[in-house]
Amino acid sequence: LILADCVEDNSIDQVCIFFPDPFITSPERRIIRPISIKLLSEKLKNGGIVHVATDVETYANHVTNLFNKTCRKNFEFGGGLCSE
């Protein structure tokens, strides 16, 4: 992965993930998983921000719960449901 191999730790201010595929029937294929949140937390500066937008309510709730359970570093998660 480029993020893992080419980006220094504590070097990113903000990450935006817009409308990732929720892979309802194959959750192991989702981009937002505990391992990716861990990687983001290593690359983000202290106080960095992760924005996630989705139009699938169940996925918005899932992502919010994942960030709440997985985050151990001081960064802000802004995410949720985007509707018309």
N, C-alpha and C positions, 0 to 999 in steps of 0.2 A: 504494500500500500504506500502511496505517495505520502500520505499524512504520517504514517508510522516511520517511514525511512528518511524522508527529506525535510521534515519540518521540526525545528528545534522545540524542546519542551519549554513551556512558559513563554511562548512567543506570539500567540494569537489573541487578539482583543475580542473578536466576535466570530461566531459561526452561525450561518443561516441555512436551514434545511427546509425547503419549500415543497410541500405535497409529496412526501416520500410514499412509495407504494406500500400499503398496509399488509399486503400478502396475507389476506384473511385465512386462507387454507394452508399456508406454508410460513408460519411465523419465524422459522429459522432463517428465512431469506431476507428478513427485514433489515434495513440499514441501521435502525435505532435498536440496539440490543445492549445488554450490560457491558459487553466487551468494547463496543464503539463508544459508549459513554465514558468508560475508563480511559480510552485513548484520547478522547476530547478533553477530559479533565487534566491529562498530562500536558497537552499542547496549549491549552488556554492559560493566559496570565491569571493571576489571582484577581478576582473581581471581573473576569471575562463574562461574556454573555453568549448563551445559546438560544437562538430563536428557531422554533419549529412550527410550521403551519400545516394543517391538514383539513380536509373537508369530511372526514369520517369520524363521527363522534366517539365510537368505541375505541378507535385508534388514538384519538386525542387523550382519552382517559388513560389508556394503556401507557402511552409515552410519558404523561405526567407522573403516573405512579412509578414507572421505571426510574425517572430522574430523581424522584423523591427518595427512592430506596437505594439507588446506586451512588449518588453524588456524595463525595467525601471532601471535595475541595470547595473553596469559597468562589463559586461562580453563580451567576443568575441564569435561571431557566425561564424563558418566556415562550409559552406555547399554548396551543389550544385549537379550538374549532373555528374555522373560517366558513361563514355561510354567505349566501348571495346578498 
